[in-house]
Amino acid sequence: MITRMSSLFLRTLREDPADAEVPSHKLLVRAGYVRRVAPGGYSWLPLGLRVLRNIERVVREEMEAIGAQEIQFPALLPREPYEATGRWTEYGDSLFRLKDRKGGDYLLGPTHEEMFALTVKGEYSSYKDFPVVLYQVQTKYRDEARPRAGILRGREFLMKDSYSFDLTDEGLAESYQRHREAYIRIFDRLGLSYVIVSAMSGAMGGSASEEFLATTPTGEDTFVRSTESDYAANVEAVTTPAPPALPVEGRPEAQVHHTPDTPTIESLVAFLNGAGLGREFTAADTLKNVLVKVRAPGATEGELVAVAVPGDREVDAKRLEAAFYPSEVALLDDADFTANPFLVKGYIGPKALQDNGVRYLVDPRVVPGTAWVTGADKVDHHVLDLVCGRDFTPDGTIDVADVREGDPSPDGKGTLVAARGIEIGHIFQLGRKFADAFGLDALGADGKPIRITMGSYGIGVSRLVAVVAEQSHDEHGLVWPRSIAPADVHVVIAGKDDTVREGGARLAEQLDGAGLSVLLDDRTATPGVKFADAELIGVPTIVVVGRGLAKGVVEVKDRATGERVEVPVDEVVAHLVDLVA
Amino acid sequence: MITRMSSLFLRTLREDPADAEVPSHKLLVRAGYVRRVAPGGYSWLPLGLRVLRNIERVVREEMEAIGAQEIQFPALLPREPYEATGRWTEYGDSLFRLKDRKGGDYLLGPTHEEMFALTVKGEYSSYKDFPVVLYQVQTKYRDEARPRAGILRGREFLMKDSYSFDLTDEGLAESYQRHREAYIRIFDRLGLSYVIVSAMSGAMGGSASEEFLATTPTGEDTFVRSTESDYAANVEAVTTPAPPALPVEGRPEAQVHHTPDTPTIESLVAFLNGAGLGREFTAADTLKNVLVKVRAPGATEGELVAVAVPGDREVDAKRLEAAFYPSEVALLDDADFTANPFLVKGYIGPKALQDNGVRYLVDPRVVPGTAWVTGADKVDHHVLDLVCGRDFTPDGTIDVADVREGDPSPDGKGTLVAARGIEIGHIFQLGRKFADAFGLDALGADGKPIRITMGSYGIGVSRLVAVVAEQSHDEHGLVWPRSIAPADVHVVIAGKDDTVREGGARLAEQLDGAGLSVLLDDRTATPGVKFADAELIGVPTIVVVGRGLAKGVVEVKDRATGERVEVPVDEVVAHLVDLVA
């Protein structure tokens, strides 16, 4: 295929768009790949659409390779199935809701677990039908609070979502693993740098959910990685290793001290170190008791829960939320303190909490035998040498303290450093939540129903165009990997005389004949303009047909490395065919 | 590619779905191509999605062949551009409207003229940039009052919409013609029977808009065609040939007669024929004056207009609406008659109308010299021999009388007969309406702006799946044309023994190796079930691998004709490759 720039619907821009901050947004607009038509809504111009379709092709090939079957749902969906799973309300403001002419409630699908579960229930009924993996490449809608960065976070976007249906947990684990491998192949073929991070710990089990994050300094998501191993995780998923328990014997008695005006950790540590106690205290020696209200889904009343973390750490809001999910969690307000007079603000300790039936959950570092300074449930008083397992017994552990660079890596190798990334894929062992909502069963060999277990797997297809651009560009423009470039070769006719023009056109036809796709710059613009546009557009190989033609050579330039070689014109087709293959 | 039915996500149904009336709907559901998920909302299962993609491919190839460039817009669009052209309100209840989390107004695009016009305005500015043709294959939304017939009339559907942008009317006419030819090639490749009908007459000019209607008795659209020529038109677009004018001289004087109790044409004709006037009257001799209110877009007040049609015809509501478009037109109610006492109901004549400044438009058959019986503006009185051009002069003609089978064809060849069809394509010379709304100009060679003129062209891509099914099926199931079939060959393994099973699998692999796509029925079902499913699914060629294999032959069956031939197993690959090519 030859695409002639003289008639291509493309106007490149010399200036960055005013609303663009990240490189991919600037360059995709400047190079004429996308245009903004609404907040979080973009049109795809011809070159952009080609890259998008190329990415779709890679995704489809790898999905087919693991036996996934493509189907397609509408984007406009009825309320009822989403009501049945609670997601009609759970999605909050992120869901686009609308009414039809008869007043019926509809939504624009943000993801399709409900529809796939119902469809499998409609078609399949026997254990012999399973497992099955279905997928679609389909337009999704989310009413983002802050659509940003062009197509990186839009409100309408293209997604590949797939769903696995298995009879057993082991089957689900296999389907999950196959998706994981397919995703690795997809992102490798796109030439991306990425990490696979544990996305959630706790309730869902360690490996039940992983995210693929493309590493880039402009990423919205923070994660941590080890300095010395492959370990990487979302901050929510980092598990703190528990230190070994210590012997209780021989530890000093717990003692209540008068610690006037010490409602904060800082004031407490300063007071203790000035109190002539004969030892040094740090914030890490204190135990901070934070009170939260936890409300289970559907419940009207919340439960009071105490979370204890070492005084040198804060409770991380996202980790707190993840730890209690799907319950909602909130800090206490003044009214709550008034209603619970045993809570002495600034001086809360485990005794009053446990005496009053408040669940007491502690950081994993609080193991038996560790001694703490903490509140004595009385204004201006703290207790020292309160030993876990002797003076108090926690109701459980909770891993919600903030994670810091320098913390030991959970796999025991190296320490953690923070990094930023963009979510490009998410794989998730859903389990039986959706099957339960719709009664999705298979009839077993023994005539008894088997509840199906599901996995859900997503790739942000349109986002990937921006992610690749974000990782692969330089100061001159985009640098597409060959697998998804809008053309194989960009032929620049650099000269106005007929020999050069005809030579360029003939070369384009020969390349087309050899099965390559060619972007041919046959415009009347100056060579300077054409070179700048070629760099901006980012086709991996640029061929300049110009003055050299008189000597029988053309210049072949590698967009990524900038390397140029002169190639005899009668060898250039074979040379380029080799290069592309 | 080999698709194995043992694992294909497909369950065929023996019974027609309860809500299906037309054959395509019944068969596409029974054969497992689509499933209903909401009113007017369908999911595409694997085989259906393949046919849809094949149709998309044909459409894209022919669009690219006329130089159209593919881009893609969001479906979720902001209100403002549609407000600027008046379509935000004009679409009425057919438009899905919604609000985002900030209360901003959005719509789900029913068609994208506004967005394409704005995009061209954003990119192009010089006369050298034009003409340009852009298109997309994109999901559209219309909140149909009565979604019906499965995917024939859905609320979410896939459409190819293209738009041409030209500097001159001649350029637009050429762009229109190129689309017309591309559409003919597309529908021919799909093997469809269709007619091209004039879609609108009057204001827009005769050939400014044509519809492609697939002819089928289950079609929603009525059209007329000539018994003796290629003439075909929507009822709205039929033009009535005017008879030659007659001489006025020597015609009897107009005379008012007392015609008691004759407010209807029927009662009037009966009275006249019993009045001993010495001649026979028919309804066609009378002139019926129908009063309407016409309200221009944006106007608050309507204008009173009289429409005169021969008494043997009714005013056709759709033709009336088309004749006054974009004004709105309504019949008079009692209050209007009370407010205009010169209107004597049942006895209205041209005199009182024209004396009171009411615009008087007449049927094309009312030419100078024709004499009519009509109202005398007085209860129980009519006037006879009122001669057009002598006793009254119409303010213009209007072609809104009903069209009947047997009417002469407007091209002078044969007479009209009624037929039914389904709209599959629409081509439309829009002119400058949208360019005017957005100030879409090109700077001319002389430095002066040139207002761009647009064409708009649509094909209902998803609907075509149903339309082909509607025209191509028999009592056993679907019969796909080769160009869009879900597979090239359906290989049925008819037997349980290993030789047959292995023979079928080997044949499928050989066919795959030869570049054919194969649907392989490797299920454990009985041959009877497999044969029935093969007929239902409708792949054009069915190969039965069964008992004959022992003699070295397989059976090749043509789905459309039912013809069967035995082919030696070592020749069958070559035979099928020939057949498919």
HADDOCK unambig.tbl for C-alpha pairs under 7 A between the chains (distance, minus, plus):
assign (segid A and resid 11 and name CA) (segid B and resid 123 and name CA) 6.03 0.50 0.50
assign (segid A and resid 38 and name CA) (segid B and resid 77 and name CA) 6.89 0.50 0.50
assign (segid A and resid 38 and name CA) (segid B and resid 78 and name CA) 6.28 0.50 0.50
assign (segid A and resid 41 and name CA) (segid B and resid 74 and name CA) 6.34 0.50 0.50
assign (segid A and resid 42 and name CA) (segid B and resid 73 and name CA) 6.85 0.50 0.50
assign (segid A and resid 42 and name CA) (segid B and resid 74 and name CA) 6.51 0.50 0.50
assign (segid A and resid 43 and name CA) (segid B and resid 72 and name CA) 5.48 0.50 0.50
assign (segid A and resid 43 and name CA) (segid B and resid 73 and name CA) 4.40 0.50 0.50
assign (segid A and resid 43 and name CA) (segid B and resid 74 and name CA) 6.20 0.50 0.50
assign (segid A and resid 44 and name CA) (segid B and resid 71 and name CA) 5.46 0.50 0.50
assign (segid A and resid 44 and name CA) (segid B and resid 72 and name CA) 4.97 0.50 0.50
assign (segid A and resid 44 and name CA) (segid B and resid 73 and name CA) 6.48 0.50 0.50
assign (segid A and resid 45 and name CA) (segid B and resid 71 and name CA) 4.77 0.50 0.50
assign (segid A and resid 45 and name CA) (segid B and resid 72 and name CA) 6.73 0.50 0.50
assign (segid A and resid 46 and name CA) (segid B and resid 69 and name CA) 6.74 0.50 0.50
assign (segid A and resid 46 and name CA) (segid B and resid 70 and name CA) 5.81 0.50 0.50
assign (segid A and resid 46 and name CA) (segid B and resid 71 and name CA) 5.20 0.50 0.50
assign (segid A and resid 49 and name CA) (segid B and resid 71 and name CA) 6.39 0.50 0.50
assign (segid A and resid 69 and name CA) (segid B and resid 46 and name CA) 6.75 0.50 0.50
assign (segid A and resid 70 and name CA) (segid B and resid 46 and name CA) 5.82 0.50 0.50
assign (segid A and resid 71 and name CA) (segid B and resid 44 and name CA) 5.46 0.50 0.50
assign (segid A and resid 71 and name CA) (segid B and resid 45 and name CA) 4.78 0.50 0.50
assign (segid A and resid 71 and name CA) (segid B and resid 46 and name CA) 5.20 0.50 0.50
assign (segid A and resid 71 and name CA) (segid B and resid 49 and name CA) 6.39 0.50 0.50
assign (segid A and resid 72 and name CA) (segid B and resid 43 and name CA) 5.49 0.50 0.50
assign (segid A and resid 72 and name CA) (segid B and resid 44 and name CA) 4.98 0.50 0.50
assign (segid A and resid 72 and name CA) (segid B and resid 45 and name CA) 6.74 0.50 0.50
assign (segid A and resid 73 and name CA) (segid B and resid 42 and name CA) 6.83 0.50 0.50
assign (segid A and resid 73 and name CA) (segid B and resid 43 and name CA) 4.39 0.50 0.50
assign (segid A and resid 73 and name CA) (segid B and resid 44 and name CA) 6.46 0.50 0.50
assign (segid A and resid 74 and name CA) (segid B and resid 41 and name CA) 6.33 0.50 0.50
assign (segid A and resid 74 and name CA) (segid B and resid 42 and name CA) 6.49 0.50 0.50
assign (segid A and resid 74 and name CA) (segid B and resid 43 and name CA) 6.19 0.50 0.50
assign (segid A and resid 74 and name CA) (segid B and resid 156 and name CA) 6.88 0.50 0.50
assign (segid A and resid 77 and name CA) (segid B and resid 38 and name CA) 6.88 0.50 0.50
assign (segid A and resid 78 and name CA) (segid B and resid 38 and name CA) 6.29 0.50 0.50
assign (segid A and resid 93 and name CA) (segid B and resid 101 and name CA) 5.92 0.50 0.50
assign (segid A and resid 96 and name CA) (segid B and resid 100 and name CA) 6.66 0.50 0.50
assign (segid A and resid 98 and name CA) (segid B and resid 98 and name CA) 5.36 0.50 0.50
assign (segid A and resid 100 and name CA) (segid B and resid 96 and name CA) 6.65 0.50 0.50
assign (segid A and resid 100 and name CA) (segid B and resid 143 and name CA) 6.65 0.50 0.50
assign (segid A and resid 101 and name CA) (segid B and resid 93 and name CA) 5.91 0.50 0.50
assign (segid A and resid 101 and name CA) (segid B and resid 143 and name CA) 6.77 0.50 0.50
assign (segid A and resid 123 and name CA) (segid B and resid 11 and name CA) 6.03 0.50 0.50
assign (segid A and resid 143 and name CA) (segid B and resid 100 and name CA) 6.67 0.50 0.50
assign (segid A and resid 143 and name CA) (segid B and resid 101 and name CA) 6.77 0.50 0.50
assign (segid A and resid 156 and name CA) (segid B and resid 74 and name CA) 6.88 0.50 0.50
